[in-house]
Amino acid sequence: VSDAFLTKLAAETLLERALLRESYAQYGQAIQELDHAISLNPTNEELLYTRARVFISLGDNALARQDLNAILRSNPNHRLAREMLARAQTQQ
């Protein structure tokens, strides 16, 4: 089994844990899971988008905007990131 496969699997597992924590409004713990996952896969749009959504739930629109802008730098057509960024900018 390759290291790349194990890293991808670890990031996916951390994402699932973060989603579960988010569903229970355990936002701080969700951020910790997502931070770890992003450290393993820093360009993964799903991880960045999910962390941005959790940051918004915490009321931290500035950090959410950072993640959303990171997505849009690599994928300017990411519709959900554009929409969430527009909302985060109006809720400063």
C-alpha positions as CSV (number, residue, x, y, z in Angstrom):
1,V,0.0,0.0,0.0
2,S,1.5,3.3,-1.0
3,D,2.0,6.3,1.2
4,A,-0.1,8.5,-1.1
5,F,-3.1,6.1,-0.7
6,L,-2.7,6.0,3.1
7,T,-2.5,9.8,3.2
8,K,-5.7,10.1,1.0
9,L,-7.5,7.6,3.2
10,A,-6.5,9.5,6.4
11,A,-7.7,12.8,5.0
12,E,-11.0,11.2,4.0
13,T,-11.4,9.7,7.4
14,L,-10.7,13.0,9.1
15,L,-13.3,14.7,6.8
16,E,-15.9,12.1,7.9
17,R,-15.1,12.8,11.5
18,A,-15.3,16.5,11.0
19,L,-18.7,16.2,9.2
20,L,-20.0,14.2,12.2
21,R,-18.7,16.8,14.7
22,E,-20.3,19.6,12.6
23,S,-23.6,17.8,12.6
24,Y,-23.5,17.8,16.4
25,A,-22.4,21.5,16.5
26,Q,-19.0,20.6,17.8
27,Y,-17.4,23.2,15.6
28,G,-14.1,23.6,17.4
29,Q,-13.4,19.8,17.2
30,A,-14.5,19.8,13.5
31,I,-12.0,22.5,12.8
32,Q,-9.3,20.4,14.5
33,E,-10.1,17.4,12.3
34,L,-10.2,19.6,9.2
35,D,-6.9,21.3,10.0
36,H,-5.3,17.9,10.2
37,A,-6.9,16.7,7.0
38,I,-5.8,19.9,5.2
39,S,-2.3,19.4,6.5
40,L,-2.3,16.1,4.6
41,N,-4.0,17.4,1.5
42,P,-3.8,21.2,1.4
43,T,-5.4,21.7,-2.0
44,N,-8.4,19.5,-1.5
45,E,-11.4,21.7,-2.3
46,E,-13.9,19.7,-0.3
47,L,-11.8,20.0,2.8
48,L,-11.3,23.7,2.4
49,Y,-15.0,24.3,1.6
50,T,-16.1,22.3,4.6
51,R,-13.7,24.2,6.9
52,A,-15.0,27.5,5.5
53,R,-18.6,26.4,6.3
54,V,-17.6,25.5,9.8
55,F,-15.7,28.8,10.2
56,I,-19.0,30.6,9.2
57,S,-20.9,28.6,11.8
58,L,-18.4,29.9,14.3
59,G,-18.8,33.4,13.1
60,D,-15.3,33.7,11.7
61,N,-16.0,35.0,8.3
62,A,-12.4,36.2,7.8
63,L,-11.0,32.6,8.0
64,A,-13.8,31.3,5.9
65,R,-12.9,33.9,3.2
66,Q,-9.3,32.7,3.3
67,D,-10.3,29.1,2.5
68,L,-12.9,30.1,-0.1
69,N,-10.3,32.3,-1.8
70,A,-7.9,29.4,-1.8
71,I,-10.4,27.3,-3.6
72,L,-11.2,30.0,-6.1
73,R,-7.5,30.6,-6.9
74,S,-7.3,27.1,-8.2
75,N,-10.8,26.7,-9.5
76,P,-12.5,30.0,-10.3
77,N,-15.6,28.2,-11.5
78,H,-16.4,26.6,-8.1
79,R,-20.0,27.8,-7.8
80,L,-20.5,26.9,-4.2
81,A,-17.3,28.6,-3.1
82,R,-18.3,31.8,-5.0
83,E,-21.8,31.8,-3.4
84,M,-20.5,31.2,0.1
85,L,-17.8,33.9,-0.4
86,A,-20.4,36.4,-1.4
87,R,-22.4,35.6,1.7
88,A,-19.3,35.8,4.0
89,Q,-18.4,39.2,2.6
90,T,-21.8,40.6,3.2
91,Q,-21.8,39.3,6.8
92,Q,-18.6,41.0,7.9
